[in-house]
Amino acid sequence: MSDLQGDVGLGQGADGPGRAGIWTFAFEGQPAGRVREAAAEIEELGYGAIWYGEAFGRDTHGQAWLLLSATRRIVVASGIANIAYREPLAMANAERTLGEAFPGRYVLGLGGHRVDDTAMDVDGYKVPARGRAVATMRGYLDAMDAAPAYGPVPDPAPRRLLAALGPKMLGLAGERTWGAHPYFVPVEHTARARDILGPDSFLGVEQAVVLDTDPARAREVATEHVVGYLRAPHQLASLRRLGFQEEADSGEPSRRLVDAIVAYGDVDAIHARVAEHFAAGADHVCVQVLTADPGELPLRQWRELAPVLTR
């Protein structure tokens, strides 16, 4: 097996997220005590970073505080903090607070812009549209940078990333932030992203995996995951750019698409996919373990993957 550590100038903890991390949505539905216990174990397993999503559960900054306060060294990264949920001033103040309290350990991933002209309805709650993606994100970054500070200002400032898929957003990520955090992408996208970002920007890629040696069962879990994103306009646009036009138009996940997005099988199969991302130019890969129950904490799988992904 290839050595995943490499030498890219990134260590673990305050120096950077290392080469391998964990990505999960499962913390949102867990009580705070359970989240703290899981975070501490992930750190002890040797992973360099904990990435977490933000949907409609726990607030992204509250989640970060839980994870950071339960650990000592590991980087905690929002993947992503949704700009549709809060004004730039609120985001900037929370970023400063976490950066000052946990120096060098918090990474703010930004995304979630609404790219259409209608509000999204979530169980009756209207999430407002914010306009075209790149212009909206550029303006949001401008407003965050202009936000006045009346409390402690961390030095250095926390690092920022953008949830970038298309070439224009990747360009903005390279221009204005530490780098990019692509989600729901095949290895081909990693190579394209590196070309656009250039050699100096950070590229931290999410990779969905199913650790199961039963192919039929693993593929069923993987397919359900892919289907969930075939209703998201920004993901459909990304898939079309990557040559999955038929799947994007029909909303039906082909075997080719499922296999490109999700790695499944034993530890060696998952390790091989992660290694492909590194060969394509990734600095860091955060593994999202999928199971038949999306709300469970996949502690067994995190433990099984740790020896190969963190060495």
N, C-alpha and C positions, 0 to 999 in steps of 0.2 A: 504494500500500500504506500501511496505517496505521503510525504510529510505535509500536513496541513498548516503547520505554523509558519514556515517561510520567513522571509525578512522583508517586511514592508514598512518598518518604522513604527509599528503599532504594538504596544504591549497590552496589558490588562489593567483594569481599574483606572486610576487617574491618568494614566498615559494613553488609554484607548481601549476599545472593546475587544482586543484580541482578534483571532481569526474566526472563532465559532461562537454563536450565541443561540439563545432560545427565543422564539417568537410565539406568543399565545394570546388568544382572546379569552381563555378560560378563567382568568382572574376576575373578570367582571361579575361573574355570578357567585363568587366564593366569599365567605365572611373574611373580615380583615385578618383574624388570627391565622386562618388557613393560608392566606396569601403570604403572610410573614414567614410561616414555616416553610412553604415551598420555595420562597426566594432564598432563604438561608441555605437550603439544600442545593439549589441550583448553583449557588456560589461555591459551596464545598465540592461539588462535582467537577469544578474547574472551568465552567463556561465563562467566557469573557464579558457577556452582556445579556441582559434580559430586555426583550422588546415586547411591547404589549399594544394591542389595538384599542381604539375607542369607538364604541358604537353608541349604545343608549343606556349603558350601565354606569359604572363608577366614573367620576370625572377624571380626566387624564392626569391632572396635577395632583389630585388626591391619591391616585394610584401610584404615581411616581414617588410621593412621599412615603407611602407604605413600603414600597420595595426598597427604597434607599435607606430608610431607617432600620430595616430588618437585616441589612447587609453591611459589609465593611469596605469592600474593594470593588466589587463588580460595577460595571457601567449599566445604567438604566436608561432606556431610550423609548420615547413615545413613537409608535409606528402605526398611526400618526395621531397628533393632536389636531382635532378638526376645527379649521378656521371658521366654519359656518356656525359654530356653537358659541363663539366668544369674540369680543372686540379686540383689536390689536393691543390696546392699552392693558387689558386684563391678561392677555397672553404674555406680554413683555414683563409685567410685574411678577407673574408666577414664575417665569423663566429666571428672572433675577433672584427671586427668593430661593428657588431650588439650587441655583448655581452657587449662591453664597453659603447655603447650609451644607452642601455636599460638593466641595470643590472638585472639579474635573470629572465628576461621575454622572452628570445628567446631560443627555443629548436630546434636543427638542426636534423631533420630526414633525413637519407641518404638511398638511394636505386637507382633503375633504372639501375642496371648493365645489360649488354647484355650477355646472357649465351650461345649463339650459335656462329657460326663461320662466320656469314654473317652480313653485315651492314643493319640496318633498314632504309627503304626509306620512308620519310614523305614529300609528295608533291614535290619530286625531291631532297630533302635534305637528305644526307646520314648521319645517326647517327652511328658512328663506334662501332663495337663490342669490348668488353674489356676482354673476356675470361670467365672462369668458375666463378660462382657467389661468393662462399665463399672465394676462394683464391684472387679473384679480390678485394673484399671488405676489406679483411685483409690488402692487400698491399696498398689500398687507405688510410685506417686509419693510417698505418705506415707512409705514405708520408705526410699526414696532420700533424701528430705529429712531424715530422721532419722539417716542413716548418719554415724557419726563420721569426722572427717577428721584424719589423723595426718601428712599431707604438705601441700605447698603448695596453697592454695585460690585458684583464679583469680578475679579481680575485674575486670570482671563475670563472673558464671558463664556457661558455655555456654548457648545457647538450646536449648529442648526443643520438640518437636512431637509430636503424636499422629497415628497412622494412623487417622483418623476418617472413618467413612462415615455411620453413622446419627445421628439428631438428638441422642441422649443422649451419644454419644462426642464429637460436635462441641461440645456444650455443655461437656463436661469439658475439652476442648482449650482452649476460650476462657477457661474459669475458671482452669485450673491451669498452662497452658503458653503459649508464644509464639504457638501457633496449630495449624493442621492441615495434614496432608499426605495428601490423598485419592489413592487409586490405583485404576485400572481404573474410571474414571467418565466419563460424558458431560458435555457442557457444561451440561445441565440441573442436574446435581448441583452444579456450581460455584456457580450462582445460589442454590440452596437452602442450600449451606454458608455463603455470605456472609451470607445473612439470619440464620442461626442464630449465627454467630460475631460479628456486628456489624462495625462499620467499622474497629475498631482491631486486631483479631487478624490475624496473618499467615496467608495462604492460598496454599500452594504445591502446585500440582496436577500430577500426572503425566499425560502424554499420549503414548500409543503411536502410532507412525507407521511407515509403509512408504514409503520414497522410491523409487518405481518407477512409470514411466509406462505400464506394461502392466497394465491393470485386472485381468485374470484372474489374473495372477501375483501381483499385490499383494494381491488379495482372498484368495487361497489362504494366503499368509503371515499375513494379518490374522485369518483364520478359525481357523487353528491356534492362534494366541495366545489368542483368546477361548475356545476349547474347553478349554484348560488351566485356566481359572478357573471353569468351570461345575461343578466338583467341590468348590469351596470354600464351606462353609456361609455364611460372612460375606459373600462376594460374591453368593451367591444371594439372601440377605436384602436386600442393597442393590439388586439388580436388580428384585426384586419391588416395593420402595418406589418405584422409578423407572418402573414400568409395564411391565416385561418379565416378567410373570407366566408366560406360556406358555413362554418360553425357559427360565426358571428351573425350571419343573416338568418339562419334557421333557429338559433337558440338551442341547438342540439349538440351535445358534447361527443365528438368522435373519439375513437380509441387513440388516434394520433394526438389530439389535443390533450386528453387526460394524461397520457404518458409524458407529454412535454412539460406539463405544469406540475405534476405530482410524481415524486419518486416513491416507489413502493417495493417491498420485499424485505430482505434481511439487512443487517447492519452494513454488510459489504456493499450492497446495492445502493444504499443511501449515501454511504461514504463516497462511492464512485460519482454520484451526481454532484455532491458538494465539491469534489475535486475538479469536476468539469467547470463549475462556476469560477473557481480560482484560476484555472487555465485560461478562461475567457477574459479575465481581468478584474474579478471581484477582489476587494480587500478583506471582506468579511461576509460570512453567510450565516443567517439566523434561520434555524430550522423550526418550522411549525409542524408539530406532530398532530396528525388528524386521527380521530378514533370514531367509533360508531356513536358515541355520546359526546357532542361538541362541548358540553359543559363540564366534563370531568377534567381533573388535572392528570395529565399523562405522565405521572411520576415514574412508572416502570420503564416507559420508553426513554425518558430523559436519562435515567440511570444506565440503560443498556447502550445508548448512543455515546455517552460521555467518554469512555475510554478511547474511542477512535477519533472523535471529533475534537477533543481537547488536548490531545498529547502534543 
